[in-house]
Amino acid sequence: MPEWIYEAGIGECRAALIDDGQIVEAAIELPCPLRLGTVASARLIELTAGGMGRLDIGGEEAVIPRIPAGITKGAALTVEIVREAIPEPGRPKPPRAIGTDAIPALGPDLLTRLHASSHRVRILRAHEPDALEAAGWSELLEEATGGAIVFPLGALRMSPTPAMTLFDVDGPPPLDPLAVAAARAVAHAIHRHAIGGSIGVDFPTLANKAGRQAVAEAIDAALPQPFERTAVNGFGFLQIVRARPRASLPELLRADPAAAAARATLRRLEREPPGSPLRHRLPPAVHARLTARPDWLAELARRTGVTHQLDCA
């Protein structure tokens, strides 16, 4: 039976839905002042073309696509966050909000969302066997950061871009079974990495309509609703559109690779058994990020009862 494994880490909370020993869905939550579903007081600080506006929410900025009637620059209003901030190279997308009459409240955190799901939730402690790693947590992170995904018959290359997340299919003939297997692998990867927004898949060019239809049907069977898609065109390209309420796992980890590696290092150090060496040589970027966060290191010492000596490699 599928089960959510949740871990309250240092600098991040993480979870994976594990079914038959495999991760079918995963999430990492970083501290976020404007979580999805948060209702907060705001002030309109800028009007832009097309009826959009820019908001100040307790020192954080958000955009509002439709300004409620009667609201002018400088006015106060209550809004709900309907999309969290999305990191993108060069121009991060700020949170998106809509006007509301609801009472201000924080949006649900990751653990609350898991408990609201239909699956059992198990809290994983650092002294317990590493159920996340046993299901392939490190491999999942490598997929997210590197983009290489191997499947029977071939491989995928996953590339997040500002416009869409792209999947390129590679593998030897025969092309029809390769494309169908790739369609299943793409659907599983989209679900596993919580990828939303516009998604493009470049399949091998298939000569007949029946082969292209089989690829589309494989996507429909393997990818949970809701989503929309196109047919596979004559060049082998298919587009999928899903809701994008927050950053995907690849977007989150690639936005700050040093911080992601630092948090992974903290997870490893927290799980080391008593008596393990306390001196560690770390890559310069990871060392710099950890030494810049004394609060993370203090929490590590509190949880483990020892002080780790971090050296720059």
N, C-alpha and C positions, 0 to 999 in steps of 0.2 A: 504494500500500500504506500503511495507517495507520502512523504513526510518532509516538512520544512525543518531544516537545521539552522538555528540562529546563533550568532556569536556576537557579543558586545565587545568589540576589539578596542584598541587604543587608536584614536583618530578616526575610526570608522566602525560602523556596524555592518555585518555581512550575513547573508543567508543564501541557502541553496535548497531548492526543491529536489529531493532525491527519490528516484523511482528505480527499483531493481538495481541499486548500486550505482546509478548514473545521475549526473546533474542535468535536469531537464529545464530548469529555470534558475536564475541567480540574480542577486541584487547586492549592491554596496551602497550604503548611505553615509554621506559625509555631513558634518554639521551644516545646517541650512536654515537661515533665519526666515526664509519665505518658502516653506514647504507647500506642496500641492494641497489645496483645500484650506489653507490659512485664510482667515477673515481678519482684516486689520483696518485701522484708521489710516487714511492717506491724505496727501495734499497734492493737487495738480500743479506741477511746476513748469510745464511746457505744453503748448499746443502745437501739433505738427500737421502737415498736410494730410488731407483725407480723413479728418476727424479723429486721428489718433492723439494720444497724449502721453506725457512722461510723469510718473508719480514718485513722490518721496514717501517711503513707508518706514518710519523709524530709522532714517539714515540709509536705508537700502532703496535702490531704484527699481522700478518696474514700468512696463508699458501697458497702456489701456487702449485697445483698438477702437472702442466706441465709448465716447464720453457721455455720461448721462445728461439728459436735457437740463439746462439751467446751471450747469457747473461751469464756472469760469476759472481762468488762471488764478492760482493762489487759494482757491476754495478747498474746503475739506470734504471728504467723502469716505464711505466705507466700501472696501473692495474685497474680492475673493481671488486668491491665486489659482489660476486654471492651468498654468504651465510653469514649471520650475525653470531656473536659469539653465541654459544649454551652452557648454563651452565649445567654442569654435575658433580655429586659428585666425588670429587677427581681429575678429569682431565677435566676442561672446554675445549670445542672445540673452537679454535680461529676462527676468520673470514676466509673465503676462497675466493681467488681471482683468476682472469685469466688476462693474458696480453691483452692489448687493445691499439688502436691508437686514442681512443676518447679523447676529451678535458676534463681535470679535472673539476669535478662538484660534488656537494653533491647529494646523492640519495634522492628520495622523502620521506618526513616525513609522519606521519600517516594521517594528515588532507589532504595533497595533494593526497594521495592514495584514500582516501574516495571520494574526489571530482572527481577523475577519474573513479569511479565506476558508475554503471547504476542507483544508488539510490540517492534520495534526501538526503542532509546533513543538520542537524539542530544543531547549536551551543547551548549547554546548559550552562546557567549562574547559579551561586550559589544562587542568589535570586529567581530563578524560581522554580516551582514545580519540584520535583526530578523524572524526567521521567526514568532515569536509574534504580533507586531503585524500582519504581513502576513496572518495567518489570522484576525485580528479580536480580538486580546486586549483592546484598549481597549473595544470594543463589548461583549465578554463582561462586563467589569467594570461597565459602565454597566447592563447587564441585571440583574446581581446587586444593585447598590446602588439602582437606580431602579425595577426591577420591570417596565418596559415591554418587551414582546417582540413584534415585528411578524412576521407570517407571511402567506403568500399568502391572500387573502380576508378577513383580519381582524387582530386583535391580542389579546395576552394581557396581563393584569395579575397579576404574581406578588407575593404578600404573605406572608412568613413570620410566623407567630404562635406563641405558646407551645404552643397545642394542635395546630396543623397548618400546613403550607404550603398556601396557597390560590391557585388560578388562576381568574381570571374571564375569560370569553371574550366578545369584543365584535366585531361585524361585521354587515354588511347581509345581508338575505335574498338568495337562498334559504338556509334554515337548515340543511338536511341536509348539503349539501357544506361549508358553513361549519363545522359541528360536527365532521365527519370530518377536515378540514384542521387544525382546532384540536386534535383528539386527537393527531395526529402531532406538532404543534408542542409540546404539553405533554410528550409522551414524550421528545422530543429535549431539551427544557429540563431535565427531571428528570435525565436522564443527564448532560448537559453541566455542570450545576451541582452534581452529586453530592448530590441532595436525597433524604433518607431520612425514616423515620418515617411519620406519617400525612399524606396529601396529599389535598386536596379540589379537585375541578374543577367549576365551575359552567358547564355548557354551556347554550346556548339550549334552551328547552323544545321538544321534538320531539313531534309529534302521534302518530307511529306506532311500534310496537315494532321494526319492521325498521330504521328510522333509528337508534334507540337501540342496537340490536345492532351496526350498522355502526360506530358510535363506539367501542364496547367492543372490537370486533375490530381497529380501527385502533390502539388502545392496545396490545393484545396483540402486534401485529406490529412496533411501533416501539420498545417499551420492553424492554430486556434483562431476562431473568429473573435472580434470583428476585424476585417480588413477588406480592401478592394484591390483588384488587380486587373491588368490588361491581359490580352492573349499573348502568346509567344509570337513575335512577328517573324517575317521571313529571314531576318538576320540573326535570330536566336535571342532577341532581347525581350524581357518581361519586366514590368514595373509593378510594384506592390506599394500600397499606401496604408499605413497604420497610424493610430493615435500616437502622439509623442508628448506625453505629459511631463517627462523628465529625461535627463541624459541617459543614453545607453551605456552599457558597461565599457565598450571600446572608447566612447567619447569621454567618459569619466576618467579612465585610466590614462589615456593618451594626452589629456589636457595638462597633466603634470606628472610625467613619468618618474621623476625623482621622489616626489611625495608618495606616489603609489608604491615604489620600491621600499621606501622608508617604512611605510605602514606594514608591508609584508615582512620586513625584517623584524619589526616589533612583535608581530604575531609569532614568528619563529622563536625569538628570544623568550617570549612569555611561556612557550610550551617546552622549553628545554628542562630536563629533569634536574633535581638537586644534585650538586656536585659537578655540573658541567663547567667548562672554562668560562671565566667571566670577562676575558679580554677578546675583543673581536676587531678584525681589520675589515673595513668597509670601503666600497668604491667612493671616490671623492664626492660625487653628487649626493649619495645617500648619507654619507657622514655629515656633510654640510647641512642637509635638511634636518637631520635628527638633532644636531647640536644647536640648531636654531629653534628647536621646540623643547625647551626644558620641561614644559608641562607634560609632554609625552614621556620623557625619560623619568620624570618623577612618578608618573602613574605606573610605568614599568617596574620601578623599584618598589612601589607600594604593593603591587600585585605579586611580585616574585619574592620580596623580602631580601633582595640582594641588589648591589649596585654594579652595573655592567660598565666596563671600560671600553670605549669606542675609539679606535685608531683609524686614521685615514690611510688607505692602502697606497 
